Amino acid sequence: MGLHTVKMKTNTIIRDIRCEQNMTICQLADRSGLHRNTVQRVETGGGVSLSNFEVMLAVLGYEIEIMEMER
């Protein structure tokens, strides 16, 4: 697994998982403590901080695993 894995589009990840769980943007925002506009920005390809990404994933039942790259 290389650096390419990290570069997956965060907007696709969040949107796909949220939709699979039949959760609205407002529900995700409320449960994560983020503003609705923040979630919308992420889902439309805007930037996201690692901490906000991690919070949204946690609400959706996922976590980020950071692994050391093989050299």
Buried (B, 14 or more C-beta within 10 A) or exposed (E): EEEEEEEEEBBEBBBEBBEEEEBEBEBBBBBBEBEBEBBBBBBEEEEBEEEBBBBBBEBBEEEEEEEEEEE
